[in-house]
């Protein structure tokens, strides 16, 4: 990814594809094959994304799908097809990817051989889904301009929008845009390491505890601390972003610092990071969020949710369904199978039982702490 400019300027790829230049993007894998194993590309009949490879094993179908294509950094996002310009600069034949179908399209039927291996009845129809994030957002019940935070090892904040921007400013803001599960809709987002940072913290500061007991104890300790965690500030960038090594930073430690203060500081810092992402999405999508839907394992942490609401000054909405990726994908299968007229109709039959956490009076205190956090990040 660091050397993409020798093929095509990064700004041009980003403007067309909308996808942030992550090292793991498919475009880099294709370049690696071209540079290191060109014989594979020359002999290949079809390249399949992983979900389509699974479908192929079940049905024999060789059909790629639009939401996976939209993450490859080789697509023309507005046309919802591979970019002729990008493929031409990489000397890739568009035919290697074959036709592009949409979520809910029937891919084929389970073959006799696959039936014997898996136990799935022969002739069972198989329908396309695709990239996990797109179906997690749809499965959460999100409408247009309603941000969804998928909180796990990584935090992924995305919103469904009818428009998007992929300027140099958006690139500098680490924005990525992907094809929504519904045509002519886009998913604008950011992501950062979330619970992965907290797992590092718990291993090193609460090593004697595990499971529910661990989280109950950490939350209880942090709840006893005041906003600002006695002056402790954290930059939670505890990872290698592929271009340079980032070092997570903790400042404000004293001889009297307690682990509960540290845990609160970590939760606050991740909530500050969420506010940064939310403001970037609102600017790119030209909207103002009324609430954030929060799903995933991180949505179970009541203190973290309250901090998110306070720091973002935006209500946090929790729902009964936690595994919204599978739920969202199933809606397109129901539509493809004719059980519902559309995925939207299938979604209307889901009971979400939303629970809303509203900002508390602490939000005013956190406005100043957020400003301090941004100043701190600039200083490092």
C-alpha positions in Angstrom: 0.0 0.0 0.0 2.9 2.3 0.7 4.0 2.0 -3.0 0.6 2.2 -4.7 1.6 5.5 -6.4 3.9 3.6 -8.8 0.8 2.3 -10.4 -1.8 5.1 -9.8 -1.9 8.1 -7.5 -3.4 7.2 -4.1 -5.7 10.2 -4.3 -7.2 8.9 -7.6 -7.8 5.4 -6.2 -9.4 6.8 -3.1 -11.6 9.3 -5.0 -13.0 6.5 -7.2 -13.2 3.6 -4.7 -13.9 5.5 -1.5 -12.0 2.9 0.5 -9.3 4.0 3.0 -5.9 2.6 2.0 -5.6 -0.3 4.5 -2.7 -2.7 3.9 -5.1 -5.7 3.8 -7.3 -4.3 0.9 -7.7 -6.7 -2.0 -5.9 -4.3 -4.4 -2.6 -5.0 -2.5 -3.1 -8.8 -2.8 -3.6 -8.5 -6.5 -0.5 -6.3 -6.9 1.5 -8.9 -4.9 0.4 -11.6 -7.3 1.2 -9.5 -10.3 4.7 -8.7 -8.9 5.6 -12.1 -7.4 3.4 -14.8 -9.0 2.1 -13.5 -12.3 1.7 -17.0 -13.5 -1.2 -17.5 -11.1 -3.0 -14.4 -12.5 -2.3 -15.4 -16.1 -3.7 -19.0 -15.6 -6.6 -18.0 -13.4 -10.2 -18.4 -14.7 -11.9 -16.5 -11.8 -11.0 -14.7 -8.6 -13.6 -15.1 -5.9 -13.9 -13.2 -2.6 -14.1 -15.4 0.5 -18.0 -15.5 0.8 -18.3 -16.3 -2.9 -15.6 -19.0 -2.5 -17.8 -20.7 0.2 -20.8 -20.4 -2.1 -18.7 -22.0 -4.9 -17.8 -24.9 -2.6 -21.5 -25.5 -1.9 -23.0 -24.9 -5.3 -20.3 -24.7 -8.0 -21.3 -21.1 -8.7 -18.6 -18.5 -9.6 -20.4 -15.4 -8.7 -19.0 -12.4 -6.9 -21.1 -9.9 -4.9 -21.2 -6.1 -4.7 -20.5 -5.4 -1.0 -17.3 -7.4 -1.1 -16.3 -5.7 -4.3 -16.9 -2.4 -2.6 -14.2 -3.1 0.0 -11.5 -4.1 -2.5 -10.3 -0.6 -3.4 -10.7 -1.5 -7.0 -14.4 -0.5 -7.5 -16.0 2.5 -8.9 -18.3 3.1 -6.0 -20.8 5.3 -7.8 -21.2 2.8 -10.6 -21.3 -0.2 -8.2 -18.9 -2.0 -10.5 -15.1 -2.6 -10.8 -13.3 0.5 -12.0 -12.0 0.1 -15.6 -9.4 2.8 -14.9 -8.0 1.2 -11.7 -7.9 -2.3 -13.3 -6.2 -1.0 -16.4 -3.4 0.6 -14.4 -2.8 -2.7 -12.6 -3.0 -4.6 -15.9 -5.8 -6.8 -14.6 -8.5 -8.2 -16.9 -12.0 -7.3 -15.6 -13.2 -10.7 -16.8 -11.2 -12.5 -14.0 -13.9 -11.2 -11.5 -16.9 -12.2 -13.6 -20.4 -10.8 -13.2 -21.2 -8.9 -10.0 -24.5 -9.7 -8.3 -26.3 -8.1 -5.3 -27.2 -9.4 -1.8 -30.2 -11.6 -1.9 -29.5 -12.9 -5.5 -29.7 -16.6 -5.9 -26.2 -18.1 -6.5 -27.2 -21.7 -7.0 -28.2 -24.9 -5.2 -26.2 -27.3 -3.0 -24.7 -30.0 -5.1 -24.8 -33.8 -4.3 -21.1 -33.8 -3.4 -21.5 -30.8 -1.0 -24.6 -32.4 0.5 -22.7 -35.6 1.3 -19.9 -33.6 3.0 -22.0 -31.1 4.9 -25.4 -32.8 5.5 -27.2 -29.9 3.9 -29.9 -31.4 1.6 -29.1 -31.5 -2.1 -30.9 -28.8 -4.0 -31.1 -26.3 -1.1 -30.9 -22.9 -2.6 -28.0 -20.6 -1.7 -28.2 -16.8 -1.8 -25.5 -14.2 -1.7 -24.7 -12.0 1.3 -21.3 -10.4 1.5 -19.2 -8.1 3.7 -19.9 -8.3 7.4 -20.1 -4.6 8.2 -22.8 -3.9 5.6 -25.1 -6.5 7.1 -24.4 -5.6 10.7 -25.5 -2.0 9.9 -28.7 -3.2 8.0 -29.5 -5.8 10.7 -29.3 -3.2 13.4 -32.3 -1.5 12.0 -30.4 1.7 11.0 -32.1 4.0 8.6 -30.3 6.7 6.5 -28.0 9.0 8.4 -28.3 6.9 11.6 -24.8 5.9 12.8 -24.1 2.4 14.0 -21.2 1.6 16.3 -20.2 -2.0 16.1 -18.1 -2.4 19.3 -15.8 -5.3 19.5 -12.1 -5.9 19.3 -12.3 -3.1 16.7 -14.8 -0.3 16.9 -16.4 0.4 13.5 -18.6 3.5 13.2 -20.6 3.7 10.0 -23.7 5.4 8.7 -25.9 4.7 5.7 -26.0 7.7 3.3 -27.3 8.6 -0.1 -24.1 10.5 -0.9 -20.4 10.5 0.1 -17.2 12.5 -0.3 -13.7 11.1 -1.0 -11.6 14.1 -1.1 -8.0 14.6 0.2 -9.6 16.0 3.4 -11.6 12.8 3.9 -8.5 10.7 3.3 -6.7 12.7 5.9 -9.6 12.1 8.3 -9.2 8.3 7.8 -12.7 8.0 6.3 -13.6 4.9 4.3 -16.8 4.5 2.2 -18.2 1.1 1.1 -21.1 0.0 -0.9 -24.3 -0.5 1.2 -26.2 -3.7 1.0 -28.9 -1.7 -0.9 -27.9 -0.2 -4.3 -27.4 3.6 -4.5 -26.7 3.8 -0.7 -23.2 4.2 0.8 -21.6 3.3 4.1 -19.3 6.1 5.4 -17.2 5.0 8.3 -14.1 5.0 10.5 -12.6 2.2 12.6 -10.1 2.0 15.4 -9.0 -0.6 18.0 -11.5 -0.8 20.8 -12.0 -3.7 23.1 -8.6 -5.0 21.9 -7.0 -2.1 23.9 -9.2 -2.9 27.0 -8.2 -6.6 26.8 -4.5 -5.5 26.9 -5.4 -3.4 30.0 -7.3 -6.1 31.8 -4.5 -8.7 31.2 -1.9 -6.4 32.8 -3.9 -4.7 35.6 -6.5 -7.2 36.6 -4.7 -10.5 35.9 -6.3 -12.3 38.9 -9.9 -12.1 37.4 -11.6 -13.6 34.3 -15.0 -13.6 32.6 -18.0 -11.6 34.1 -16.2 -11.2 37.4 -13.4 -9.3 35.7 -15.7 -6.8 33.9 -17.9 -6.3 37.0 -14.9 -5.5 39.1 -13.3 -3.1 36.5 -16.6 -1.2 35.9 -17.3 -1.0 39.7 -13.8 0.5 40.3 -14.1 3.0 37.4 -17.6 4.1 38.5 -16.1 5.3 41.8 -13.8 7.7 40.0 -14.7 11.2 38.8 -14.8 12.4 35.2 -11.3 13.0 34.0 -9.8 10.1 36.0 -7.7 12.4 38.2 -5.9 14.0 35.3 -5.0 10.7 33.5 -5.2 11.0 29.7 -4.8 8.1 27.2 -4.2 8.0 23.5 -5.6 4.5 22.7 -3.6 4.0 19.4 -2.1 0.7 20.7 -1.5 -0.8 17.2 0.6 -0.8 14.0 -1.4 1.0 11.3 0.7 -0.6 8.5 2.6 2.6 7.6 4.2 3.5 10.9 4.2 2.1 14.4 1.9 3.9 16.8 2.6 3.9 20.5 -0.3 4.1 22.8 0.3 6.9 25.3 -0.7 7.3 29.0 0.0 10.6 30.8 -0.8 12.0 34.2 0.3 9.0 36.3 1.2 9.6 39.9 2.4 7.5 42.8 -1.1 7.3 44.0 -2.8 6.3 40.7 -5.2 3.4 41.0 -6.2 0.9 38.4 -9.8 2.0 38.5 -8.7 5.5 37.5 -6.7 4.0 34.6 -9.7 1.9 33.4 -11.9 5.0 33.5 -9.3 6.9 31.5 -9.2 4.2 28.9 -13.0 4.1 28.6 -13.1 7.9 28.3 -10.4 8.0 25.7 -12.3 5.5 23.5 -15.4 7.6 23.9 -13.4 10.7 22.8 -12.3 8.7 19.8 -15.9 7.9 19.0 -16.8 11.6 19.1 -13.9 12.3 16.7 -15.3 9.7 14.3 -18.9 10.9 14.7 -17.9 14.5 13.8 -16.0 13.3 10.8 -19.0 11.2 9.6 -21.5 14.1 10.1 -19.3 16.4 8.0 -18.8 13.9 5.2 -22.4 12.9 5.1 -23.8 16.4 5.7 -26.1 15.3 8.6 -26.5 15.6 12.3 -26.9 12.3 14.3 -30.0 12.1 16.5 -28.6 8.9 18.2 -26.0 6.2 17.8 -27.1 2.5 17.6 -24.5 0.4 19.5 -24.2 -3.3 18.9 -21.5 -6.0 19.7 -19.8 -7.1 22.8 -18.8 -3.6 23.8 -22.5 -2.6 24.0 -22.8 -4.6 27.2 -20.6 -2.2 29.2 -23.1 0.1 31.0 -20.4 2.6 32.1 -18.9 2.8 28.7 -22.3 3.4 27.1 -23.0 6.3 29.5 -19.6 7.8 28.8 -20.3 7.6 25.1 -23.6 9.4 25.5 -22.1 12.1 27.7 -19.0 12.7 25.6 -20.7 12.7 22.2 -23.8 14.5 23.7 -25.8 12.0 21.7 -28.2 9.3 23.0 -26.9 5.7 22.7 -29.5 3.2 21.5 -29.1 -0.5 22.5 -31.1 -3.2 20.9 -32.0 -6.8 21.9 -30.3 -8.3 18.9 -26.5 -8.5 19.4 -25.5 -10.6 16.3 -26.8 -8.2 13.7 -24.4 -9.3 11.0 -26.1 -12.7 10.7 -29.5 -11.2 11.3 -29.0 -8.6 8.5 -27.7 -11.3 6.0 -30.7 -13.5 6.8 -33.1 -10.7 5.7 -31.7 -10.7 2.2 -31.9 -14.5 2.1 -35.6 -14.3 3.1 -36.2 -11.8 0.4 -34.3 -13.9 -2.2 -36.3 -16.9 -1.2 -39.6 -15.0 -1.7 -40.6 -15.2 2.0 -40.7 -11.4 2.1 -40.9 -9.0 -0.9 -37.7 -7.2 0.2 -35.0 -7.1 2.8 -36.7 -3.9 4.2 -40.0 -5.8 4.6 -38.2 -8.6 6.4 -36.6 -6.1 8.7 -40.0 -4.7 9.7 -40.8 -8.0 11.2 -37.9 -7.8 13.7 -38.6 -6.7 17.3 -35.6 -4.5 18.4 -36.9 -3.3 21.8 -34.6 -0.3 21.7 -33.2 1.0 25.0 -31.9 4.5 25.0 -29.1 5.9 27.2 -29.3 9.7 27.4 -26.5 12.2 28.1 -26.2 13.1 31.8 -25.2 16.4 33.3 -21.6 15.3 33.0 -21.7 16.2 29.3 -20.7 19.8 30.0 -17.6 18.6 31.9 -16.7 16.3 29.1 -16.8 19.1 26.5 -13.7 20.6 28.2 -12.1 17.2 28.7 -12.6 16.4 25.0 -10.9 19.7 24.1 -8.0 18.8 26.4 -7.8 15.3 24.7 -7.5 16.8 21.2 -4.8 19.1 22.4 -3.0 16.2 24.0 -3.1 14.2 20.8 -1.6 17.0 18.8 1.2 17.3 21.3 2.3 13.7 20.8 
